[in-house]
Amino acid sequence: QESPFPSFGTDVFEEQGYVSVGGTTLSHCGYVDLMLKKQLAKQSRQISLDSNLSSVACRIVLPNKTTISVSSSHLAPFKHGASTRFRQCQHLRESLLQESDNMILLGDYNMRQSEDTSIENILGIDAWKAAGSNYRSKFTW
């Protein structure tokens, strides 16, 4: 989740039972945080990532012993940031695969349509596309 200040997620969502699990890191527009329900957070641990990724992550062990790496990112902005985003995605994938073969990637990737194929070759298909690409639900804000 993009956050205007480091404790934003905790300040806003703690009453609903969420806690910050991935740490908070700077992005080009504030901070990035990762919030989980408290019960799920008990089965998680933070994954240390390079600060240039503008991402935070954790590894979760589910009751059936399945592990999942979950990350929240706010990648490089603007059209001219494409090569930086490509490198950020490569590094993010490499870091998360060291923890688990299963990944859930969240956040604002700032991608352009021209980048879809190259990024999907690294990270897999966009969930919105996999769900049918309904243009009425394309934007989440």
NORWOPE-V622457 format. One record per residue. N is the residue number from 1. PHI is phi in whole degrees, -180 to 180 (none if undefined). OMEGA is omega in whole degrees, -180 to 180 (none if undefined). D_CENTER is the distance of its C-alpha to the mean C-alpha in whole Angstrom. Layout:
BEGIN
n: <N & N>
phi: <PHI & PHI>
omega: <OMEGA & OMEGA>
d_center: <D_CENTER & D_CENTER>
END
This chain:
BEGIN
n: <1 & 2 & 3 & 4 & 5 & 6 & 7 & 8 & 9 & 10 & 11 & 12 & 13 & 14 & 15 & 16 & 17 & 18 & 19 & 20 & 21 & 22 & 23 & 24 & 25 & 26 & 27 & 28 & 29 & 30 & 31 & 32 & 33 & 34 & 35 & 36 & 37 & 38 & 39 & 40 & 41 & 42 & 43 & 44 & 45 & 46 & 47 & 48 & 49 & 50 & 51 & 52 & 53 & 54 & 55 & 56 & 57 & 58 & 59 & 60 & 61 & 62 & 63 & 64 & 65 & 66 & 67 & 68 & 69 & 70 & 71 & 72 & 73 & 74 & 75 & 76 & 77 & 78 & 79 & 80 & 81 & 82 & 83 & 84 & 85 & 86 & 87 & 88 & 89 & 90 & 91 & 92 & 93 & 94 & 95 & 96 & 97 & 98 & 99 & 100 & 101 & 102 & 103 & 104 & 105 & 106 & 107 & 108 & 109 & 110 & 111 & 112 & 113 & 114 & 115 & 116 & 117 & 118 & 119 & 120 & 121 & 122 & 123 & 124 & 125 & 126 & 127 & 128 & 129 & 130 & 131 & 132 & 133 & 134 & 135 & 136 & 137 & 138 & 139 & 140 & 141>
phi: <none & -70 & -135 & -75 & -152 & -55 & -95 & -56 & -58 & -66 & -59 & -88 & -109 & -60 & -63 & -88 & 93 & -105 & -133 & -80 & -120 & -99 & 84 & -126 & -133 & -69 & -130 & -70 & -142 & 97 & -133 & -123 & -136 & -130 & -111 & -130 & -60 & -55 & -62 & -72 & -62 & -64 & -100 & -124 & -145 & -65 & -103 & -76 & -123 & -60 & -64 & -73 & -78 & 51 & -141 & -127 & -153 & -145 & -111 & -115 & -107 & -78 & -55 & -86 & 75 & -70 & -105 & -136 & -94 & -122 & -133 & -126 & -134 & -138 & -79 & -49 & -89 & 70 & -58 & -70 & -88 & -57 & -68 & -66 & -60 & -59 & -65 & -61 & -65 & -60 & -67 & -61 & -60 & -59 & -66 & -73 & -68 & -68 & -101 & -168 & -79 & -101 & -136 & -123 & -112 & -120 & 128 & -107 & -90 & 54 & -76 & -104 & -56 & -65 & -95 & -50 & -63 & -66 & -74 & -65 & -66 & -90 & -104 & 99 & -74 & -65 & -60 & -62 & -66 & -63 & -85 & 114 & 57 & -72 & -66 & -70 & -117 & -67 & -101 & -109 & -116>
omega: <172 & -176 & 179 & 178 & -170 & -176 & -175 & -178 & 179 & -179 & -174 & -169 & -178 & 180 & 178 & 175 & 179 & 175 & 177 & -176 & -176 & -173 & 179 & 180 & 178 & 169 & 180 & -177 & -179 & -174 & 174 & -179 & 177 & -177 & 175 & 171 & -176 & -178 & 180 & -180 & 179 & 179 & -176 & 170 & -178 & 172 & 179 & -180 & 174 & -177 & 179 & -180 & -173 & -179 & 171 & -175 & 173 & 176 & -179 & 173 & -180 & -180 & 179 & 178 & 173 & 177 & 179 & 170 & -180 & 179 & 173 & -173 & 170 & -170 & -175 & -177 & 169 & -178 & -178 & 179 & -175 & -177 & 176 & 178 & 179 & 179 & 178 & 180 & 177 & -177 & 179 & 179 & -180 & -179 & -177 & 179 & 175 & -178 & -175 & 174 & -179 & -177 & 169 & -176 & -178 & 170 & -179 & -177 & 177 & -177 & 171 & -179 & -180 & -180 & -173 & -174 & -177 & -180 & 179 & 175 & 179 & -168 & -175 & -174 & 176 & -179 & 178 & 177 & -179 & -180 & 176 & 176 & 178 & -176 & 177 & -180 & -177 & -176 & -174 & 178 & none>
d_center: <8 & 10 & 13 & 17 & 17 & 16 & 17 & 17 & 14 & 17 & 20 & 19 & 18 & 20 & 23 & 21 & 20 & 16 & 16 & 13 & 12 & 10 & 12 & 12 & 12 & 13 & 12 & 15 & 15 & 15 & 12 & 9 & 9 & 8 & 11 & 12 & 16 & 18 & 20 & 17 & 16 & 19 & 18 & 15 & 15 & 13 & 12 & 13 & 12 & 14 & 14 & 14 & 10 & 9 & 6 & 7 & 7 & 10 & 12 & 14 & 17 & 19 & 22 & 23 & 22 & 19 & 16 & 12 & 10 & 6 & 3 & 2 & 4 & 8 & 9 & 13 & 15 & 18 & 20 & 21 & 18 & 17 & 19 & 16 & 13 & 15 & 15 & 12 & 10 & 13 & 13 & 9 & 11 & 14 & 12 & 11 & 14 & 16 & 15 & 15 & 15 & 13 & 10 & 7 & 4 & 3 & 5 & 8 & 9 & 12 & 14 & 17 & 19 & 21 & 18 & 17 & 19 & 18 & 14 & 15 & 17 & 14 & 11 & 14 & 14 & 13 & 13 & 15 & 17 & 18 & 19 & 21 & 20 & 22 & 22 & 23 & 20 & 18 & 17 & 15 & 16>
END
